[in-house]
Amino acid sequence: MRVWRRTHLGSEADRATFRTLHTASLASPALREGLTAASAQRSVRHLRALLGTPALAVTDTASSLAWDGEGDHHEEQLRPLVAATVERGRTHSAGRSELRCEVAGCPVRTVVLSPLVVDERIVGTLAAFAPYPTAGLALAADETAQWVSGQLELAELDATRTRSAEAEVRALRAQISPHFIYNSLNAIASFVRTDPDRARSLLLEFADFTRYSFRRHGEFTTLAEELRSIERYLLLEQARFGDRLQVRLSVAPEVLGVAVPFLCVQPLVENAVRHGLEGASGAITITITAHDRGSEAVIEVEDDGAGEDPERVRRALAGDASLDSVGLGNVDARLRAAYGDGHGLVVETAPGAGTRVVVRVPKFAPGVQA
């Protein structure tokens, strides 16, 4: 049997391709943060290495953000050149008349400026400096600028996704019923004289619940933190409904540290309490389970209450705002955005048969961290 051994990285062309890809990968993380002075400073050295020019500058639409290489006394001459490139909307070159210089042996005698475009808007330029103009420099600068623009586009998409997620969480917070807050405080008040210790304990639970629900940081949390908030919510609802509301909780310890979207389980429990008790003549039981299933954590919220019309649930998942459903569509959309369409909510229900909602989340997913 022949044993293949890698003694070199292919041909010189293969090695050159590897070096180019590696250099691009070094510049990419900074650019994925968007076009700022900090990201430009961190990426400009690698971008110059890609082009192999004596100097390179990254600018916004007005002036230089970062310079790397020789001849930095030319940096102050960039402003009108950048303005001309932005106005023309295409790659623009300038020579000795625009880059006046009295420094003997200065390698900066010409510059090619290529626009950086994000969402059809010019947000800056890539300025490559050289001793003399060549068609190859113009082509290379333009290609590199297009690649940088692509990274900045991805940064904008990331920022848009983050803003969208934050807006969805704000919308979900807005659905936390004022009636729940009012009824919780009323329930607490009812114990002030008869059972002051319980009133004090419930008031602390209420404070912790609202603190968690309205916190300002983090798109993700751990399942443990989400379940702690749910326990506080259920304690408050049991204080209100008494024996009509029973709770069963079964959670495998190994899934407690799994990262989940913030407020992705709590609304399902609120929905189970609200709609489970509606039309139910006696007590109902809310059952919450979380268990390990290979590469996933599976969370189930089930009630044996009144059940719902499946068509109504379908409309709620589609985002029908006219339905009195606590965030089903919101949670479903955020799960799909975080993990893909295969991880949306699964809802099993029928009138008189209770409701069961299943959430599947990967234990590890790119970009997901509590």
N, C-alpha and C positions, 0 to 999 in steps of 0.2 A: 504493500500500500504506500502510495506517495504522500508524503506530508508536505503541505504547502506552507511556506514561511514567507511572511511579508518582510522583505529586506529594504524596501524603499517605497515612497509614496507615489508610485507611477512615474509618468513622464514629467518633464519640466512644466508642460502646460497644466498637468494635474496639480503639481505643487503650487503653481501660480494661482490656480482657481481656489485651492485650499487657503492660501494666504489672504486672498481677497475676501472670501467668505468669513474667515476668522476676524479680519480687521473690521468688516461690516458688523459682525456680531458684537464687537466691543463698543461700537458707536450706538447700536440700537437701543440699549436700555435707557440711556439718557434721553434720546429722541422720543421714546415712547412716553415721556413725561410732558411732552409739548415743547413749544419753542419759547424758552426763557433764557435769561443770561446764564443761569446755573447750568441748564442742560446744554447750551451752546458751548460753555467752557469745558464741560466734561466730554463732549463729542468731537470738538474741532480737531484735536490732535489725530484722532483716528480717521477722520474724513480727509485730512491732508495726506495721511499715509495711503489712503485709497487712491488719491490722484497723483501722488508723488511730485507735488509742486513745492517750490521754495517757501510759499506762504499761502495761507487760506484764512478767510474770514467768514463768519456766519453773522448775518444781520437780520434785524427786523425790517420794517418798511421805512425806517428813517435812518438808522445808524448802526454801527457795529456792535454786536453782542459779545463776540469772542474772536481773538486773533491767535494764530499759531504760525511760527516760522520766522523768517527774516523780514527785514524792512518794515517793522511795525510803525516807523515814522510816517508811512503812507496811510495809516488807519484813519487819520483825520480827513483824508481826501475822499473817503467813501460816500459821504452823505449825498452829494449831487449825482454820483454814479448809481447809487441805490434808487434814488428818486426817478432817474431816467429808465431804469430797468422795470420798476413798478409801473410807470406810465406806459411803456411799450408792451408790457405783459409777455415778454419773451427774452431769451438769452441775449445779452448785450455785451459787447467788448469795448475796451478803452485802451489807449496806448500812451505814449510818452507825453502827448500834449495835456492829457488829464492827470497823469501821474508824474508831475514834475519832481525832479530829484537831483540833488547836488552831492549825494553820497557816492564817492568813487567805489566801483565794484558792486553796487547794489543790484541784486538779482531781480528786483521787482521793477519791470519796465512795461508790463502789459497785464491786464486783468480781464477775466471772463466772468460776468455775473449772470447766474441763472436763477429765475424766480422759484421760490418755494410756495407751492400751492396747496391749500387745504380747503376742501369743499368749494372749489372754484373761486377761492379768494387767495390773492397773493398775500402771504403773511411775512415774507422776508426774502432774502437771497443767499445764495452760496457764491462767494467771490474767490476765484482761484487765480493766484498771481504767478507770473512766469517771466523769464528774461525776454521772451519774444513770442508773438502770437503764432499758433498753429491750429489747423483744422482739428487735429486730434484732441487738443486741449479743450476746444469748444464742445466737441462731442462728449468727451469724458465728463466735463463739468455738468453738461445738461443731463446726462444719464445719472450721475450721482445725485444731482438736485432732485430728479424724479424719484429716486429711491428714498432720499431724505423726506420728500413730500409724502411718500407712502407711509413712512414711520410716523410722521406727524398726523396723518389722517387716522391711523390706528389710535394714536393718543387721544384725538378728538372723540373717536368712537368710544373709547374707554371712559372718557369724562362724561359723555352723553349718557352712557349706560349707568354710570354712578349717579348722575343727576336724576335719571329716570327712576332708579331704585329708591333713591331718597324721597322722591315725590310719591312713589307708591306706598312707602312706609308712612309718610305724612298723611296720605289719604286713608290708610288703615287706622291710624291713630284717631283720625276724625270720626271714624265709625264706632269708636268705643262709646257706648251709649251713655248720654247724660243721665238717663234713667238708672243705669247700673250704679253710677257714682252716687246719685241721690238716694237710691234704695239701700246701697251699702252703708252710707252714713246714717240713714234712718235705722237700719238694723243695729249698727253700733250704738246709736243713741238709746235704743230700747234696752240695752244691757247696762247702761251707765248706773242705774239705781239697783237693779236686781242682781247683777253680776259684774261689778266694776273691773275685776281682774280680766274677765273675758273681753269686756269692752276695750280695755287698754291693749290687750293682745291683738284684737281685731284691728284696732286703729293703726298699730305698727305694721300689720300685714297689708292694710290698705295703702299706707305710705310707701312700703317697699314695692307693691304692685304698680302703683302709679309712677314711681321713680324708674322702674324698669321699662314700662310701656312707653314712657316719654323721653327716654335717654337719647342723647344726640350723637353718639359715636358708634360706628361699626355697622356694616351691612350684614355681618354674620355674628352669630353667638354660638355657644355650645348647647347641646341638647340638655345638659344638666341645668344651665341657667334658664332655658326656656321652660323646663319642667318645674323649676322652683317658682317661677312666676305663675304658672298654671295652678300649682298647689295653693298659692295665696288667693288667687281668683276663686277657686272652688271653696276655700274656707269661708270667704265672704258670702258666696252664694248659699252655702249650707246654713250660715247664720240667718239668712233671709228665709229660705224655704224649709229649713228644719229637716224632718225625716223624709220629705218628698224627694230629696236629692241624695242619692247614694253614690259613692265613688269607689272604684277599684283601680289600683295602679300596679302595673307589673313591668319593671324596667330591668333589662340586662345591664349589669355594671359596665361591660366592655363598650357600650355605645354611648355612655354619658359624655365622653369627650369629643364626640363627633360634631363637626361644625355644621350648623344649619342656618338658613336665612333667618334673620331677626323677625320675630312675630310670625313664624310660619305654622306653628302648632297651636298657639294660644287662641287665634280666631276660630279654629276648628272646634275647640272645646267650648268656647262661648256660643258658637252656633248650635252645638249639641244641647247645651243647657236651655237656650232660648227656645229652639224649635222642638226639642224633646219634651219639654214640659207643656208646651202649647197643645191643648186638646187631650192631654193625658189625665185620666181621672185619679190615678193613684201615684205612687212613687215611681221614679225612674232611676236607672243606674247608668252612670257614665263610666265606661271602661277604657283606660288608656294603657296601651302596651307599647313597648319598644324592644326590639330584639335584633340580634346579629344574624345577617344572612349573607355570609361570604364577604363580598366586597361592598355590601350595602348595609345600612341600618334601616329597618322597617318600623315605622311608627303608625299605630292604628288608634283612631278615636271612634268609639262606638257608643251608641245609646239605644235603649230599648223603649224609647218613647213613641211619639205619634207617627214618626216617619214623614216623608215628603214625596211630592209628585216628582218622578224622575225628569219630566220635561222642565219643570221649574228649576231643578238642580242644573240641568244642561244650560239653561239660560243664565243662571247665576255664574257658572263657570265661564260662560262667554262674555261676562262683564256687564250684564243687564243691571244698570244702576237703580231701576225701579223696584227691584226685589229687596225685601227686608232680609238680607243674608249677610252675615258678618264676614266680609272679605274673602269669600270662596274664590271668586275670579281673580282677586288680587294675589292671593297666596299661590294659586295655580300658575299665574303668569310669572311670578318671581321664581318659582321652582323651575319652570321651563327655561327661563333666562339664565339661571345659574348652572343647570345641569343638562339641559337639552330637552326636547319634546317628549322623550321617553320617561321623564320623571314628573309629569303632571299628576294632579290629584286623581285618585280612583274613588268614586263614590257609589256605594251600593245602598239603595233605599227604595221604599214603597210605602204608600199610606198604610198605617197600622203595623208596619214591620220594623220600625226603628231605622237607624241610619248608621252606616259604617264608612269611615273615610280612611284611606290608606295613603301614607306618604313614604316614598322610597328615596333615600339620599345616599350618594356614594360616601364611603368613609373618607376617601381622599379624592379631591378634584382640583384641577388647575385653577389658581386664582381664588380658591375658597379657603379662608383662614379666619378663625374666630379671634 
